[in-house]
Amino acid sequence: MDLRQLVQKKLSSEEKCLKCIEAAKIIDDKRHLRIIAITEKRDEHAIFIFTTNRIPCLSSEDMKLETVLPVESQLRCHAETPRGDSSGKPSTEFLLGLKSPEVHILLEMPQHKSTQAFLAEIKRAQDRYRDQRWKALSCVRLNVYSQNAAFGAVPSFDWLTKYRTRLGQSNPFAEDVFDPLKYMNLEDSNMKVSVSETDFQDRDSSSSTTWFTDSFERKTQMNGQGMSAAMGSSYGSRDSLDAHRDFDQTDSIETMQRQLGLGPGIELPLGAKPVSSREAVAKRILMDREDEFVDLTKVRVFCGTWNVNGKSPTQALNKWLVVDERAPDIYAIGFQELDLSKEAFVFSESAKEAEWQEAVKKFLHPKEKYRKVKSVRIVGILLIVFIREKLAKHVSFIDSDSVPTGIMGFMGNKGGVSVRFTLQSTSFCFINSHLAAHQEEFERRNQDYRDIMSKTRFKQFVPPLTIGEHEAVFWIGDLNYRISNISIEDVKTSIRDQKYKALLRSDQLFNQLGTTDIFRGFQEGDITFDPTYKFDTGTDVYDTSEKSRIPAWCDRILWQGVGIALLRYDSHPQLRISDHKPVSANFEVEVKVIDEKRYKKVYEDIMKKLDRIENEFLPQIKLDKTECHFKDVKFIEPQVETITIANVGQAYVEFEFINKLDDARYSKPWLTITPCKEVIKPGLSCDVQIEVYVDKSTVSSLNSSKDNLEDILVLHLHGGKDIFVTVSGNYLSSVFGSSLEALIQMHCPIRQVPTTQLVEIEQPGSLGHVDLTKTGGRLYMVPKELWRLIQHITNHGKDKADLFQIPGLQAEIQQIRDCLDTGEPEVLPGSVHSAAESLLLFLECLAEPVIPFSVFQQCLSASNNLLLSKQVLSQIPDYHKNTFHYLCEFLKEMLKYSEMNGLEIKFVATIFGEVLLRAPPSASKELGSQRARRHRAQEEEAKKAAFMYHFLSNDVLS
C-alpha cells in the first residue's frame, strides 16, 4: 500500500495527508528510518514524523507517531548537500534540518523527484501561513476602526492538540477558556509577545534573513525564488471562528489576539522598531477617508431577552426565536435569573446553563446553520451569540467581559455580561444585564447601568476597548425599570385598552431616555405590546399574589449606532414558563466591507502626504495648564480635572503619556488619564481628563502616609519634546483603610486626629509604645466605627429581606463614610443595605485583615477541623481575636432571623470568609491554565467558607 494511504489511516476524516516520504533521522551519527508526512486541515499544515517497526512498512499499525511540527513562523528549515565520499562521487542524499522551539531534527533524504515535491509542499504551506499572518498583522499595524478591521486569520493549529497530548507536548491554545473569575485578580498579566520588524514589511518583499538556505531553494525548483523571512513571534490562534464539530467557539481565539498585540502589551525584540507615530496618524486619516475604500452591505440581527425565573426550558422556543421568514444573520440571546440558588451567587457552576444553551441551539431558525461566536455567564445572567455559518469566516477579534454589580462588587446576582466581535470591518457589541429590582429602587438601577457602562473593558485590546467605542451596540436584559406614580387599577385598564403611549409616560426608563445620562445615545423602538412582568407562572394573568406587583416593561432592548434600522420589536406571551415574557427585536445593520485595492491606494497616498508634512513641520501643541491640584480627596469619591491640548502646528500630532524611568506605568495607581494617547488634527484640540480615585487597593498606603497625592506625568509628543504635568492634592484620612491596631487607639473621629499622630499609630507594632496612663488607661476592644455599623444593622436589619445580598447606593455609602470619619451625625444615614455593604467594605479595606496575613495559610489548612481552627485563632493578637469574635456573634444573631432576612449560614460564611481571610499581598500569582487557577480559587474559597462555618455554627468563645 502507498505510504500516503497508510498515514491517512492514522488521521481523522477532516485531515488530509498531502505528501509522504521515507527518510533517515540522524541520531548520534546513526541513521534511523522515519516516515515524514505533510498533513493539512482547514488550510493549516503540519509535519508528522512516524517511526516504524517493520521495513518495508506494510500497515498503519506498524507506524507510531513520534513528532508533530506545525508549519508556522517558528519552524526553521535548513537544507544542504553532504560532501561526497572519499572517491569524490557526489552524494545521492542531502540533509534537511527542522528546528522549532521544542525540537531540532536532522533528516537525510534522497535526491529524487518525490523529495522535491515534498519540499515544494512545505514551501507552499509556509507561504500560505505567511500570507494569512501578514493580513492579520496588517490589522494591528494600521489599527483601523479601533483595531476592528479583519483582513485575515492566522492558523491556530488547535487540531494538533490531540496529537501533542499523546506525545506529551503542550498546546499553547488548549487551556484558553473564558473564566469570569479572571476579573477577580486571578489572571496572569505577564503574558508578552514579541513582534519583529519583519512582521510589518511588505508581503512581497524579501528579508535579510531567509527561511530556507539557497541550497534548499534550488531543490524546490519553484520559479527560482527564495523563501521569505520568518515573521517573528510565536504562532497564534486563528482570529476567526474555528470549525469545531461540537458547534462551539472556544476562547483559543483570545490567545491569538494577545499575540497580535491586543492583550497586555507588545514587547519588541532587541533592535526592532516599534510601530511609528506615522501609523497612528495614518489610522486617523483613514477613518476620515473610509468612504473611498469601504462598501456597505446589510445583515439581519436578532436580539432576544428573557428572565426565566430559575425555570428549565419546558416549552419549544421557536415562537420566540423564529418570528420572520428570513433567517437572521446574527443571534444575540440573553437570559436572566438562570439560577436562583444561593450557592450560585459567587461564580459557581450551574446545570441550568447547559439546559438553556441546548434549547437555544435546537430552536434557531431552521433555514440556516449557525455557529456559536461566544457565550458568557455570571450566576444567572447568560449571553449567547451565534452567527450564520456562511459569515463565520468574516468574524474576528472576539472578546467578552462581565461586570457584577451585586454587593461588594463581585457577587453576580446582578450585573452585566458582554460579547464583542468584528464582522468584516464593523465592530459589534452586545450587552445583557440584570439591574436592581423593586419598584422604588430606580436610582439603584441607574447606578448599576453606570457601573456596567464604565467598568466593561475588552482587555484583549491595548488600551482596552469600552462599550462606547463600538459601531453597533445592542443592550438587552431585564432592566427592571417600573411604571410608577400610577395605581395598579389604572395600569391594568391602560393595558386592556392598549393605551401604551399614555402608560409609557409613567415608565421610569422612558422618562430618562434622552434627558439624563442613563442610556445616553441609545434608542428604543415604539413599545406596542403589553408589559412583560409580572405574571402568575404558567398563565397570562398578572400577579395575583399578596404583593400584587404593578405590571411593568422590565424586559427591554436598546441600541446605539449609525446604520441600524429596527424592523420589529415585540413580546412573546405564548411562552409561559416564567413570570416574565420574552422580548425580541429584529434589526437591519449596515456592515463595512473594505476593498483592499482601494484601501491600499488610499493608504499609499496618505503616507506620501505624511512624508511631505513631516519633512516640513514639527509637532507643536499648547496646554491650557500644566498643574492639577485636587482639594480634599476622599475615599471612593472621584475628582476630575481637564487639560486641553491644542494642536497649533501644521502637522498631525500624536501625544502619549509615557512611563517615567523605572516605573511600571505612566501614573500612580490612584490616577487615571483619559485618553492616555491620541492623535490631534492641525487646528483642533483634545480634552484630557485627569481623574483621582482612591479605592480599596490604594487607601491603606495613603492613610499610613506610605504614599501621597503627588505625581508627575510625562506627556510625550512623537517626533517632538516631552512636557511635564504636575498632579497634587490633599487626602482626607478615613477609617476605611486604617488598621485595627490604629483604630482601637483613636478616641475621637479620625478627621480630628493630628496627621503626625495618625502616621505614628498606623505603624505596625505601635501598640507596644502606647502609654496607657496618657490615654486614660483605655483601649477599645473593637473599633468604635465597627461597633456603630454593627449596632445599626442589628437594630434595623434583622427583618430586612435579602440582607447582604442587595448592594447599597454609592451616595449613601459615601455619606456613611463621612459619618464614621467625622462622628456626625449620630445616626448613620442611608438604608440598611448601604450600611451592610459599608461593613463589608470596611472589613475588606483593613490594612491587615481581621485574620492576619501571617496565619492565612494555616487557616486554610485547618479549615476542615474545628479544634485546629481554634488553635490557629489563638495565635493572633487580642485586638484581632476580639474583632473576629464580635463579628461572629453578630452574624449568629442575624442568622436567628433568617426566615425574615433570608440569610443562610453557608452563604454568610462564604461572603465573610472572603473579607476576613485575605491572601497576603506578597503571595505570588500561581501559574497554570485558567481552568487550573479557577479550580484553585474555588478550592480556596471553599476553605475560607469552611473556616468561617465552624465559628458560625459553634460557640466561638468556648
PyMOL commands that set and color helices and strands:
alter all, ss='L'
color gray80, all
select helices_A, chain A and resi 3-9+60-62+113-142+144-147+158-167+180-183+197-200+214-220+252-262+277-288+290-292+318-321+342-346+351-362+389-394+407-409+442-455+467-469+488-496+500-504+596-616+699-703+740-743+750-752+755-761+766-769+784-797+810-822+832-845+853-861+866-873+878-895+898-901+905-916+930-953
alter helices_A, ss='H'
color red, helices_A
select strands_A, chain A and resi 16-27+30-41+44-52+63-70+76-80+93-99+104-110+294-307+330-336+370-378+381-388+395-404+415-423+426-434+472-478+555-560+564-571+583-594+621-623+627-633+639-647+653-658+671-674+677-680+685-692+710-717+722-731
alter strands_A, ss='S'
color yellow, strands_A
deselect
rebuild
show_as cartoon
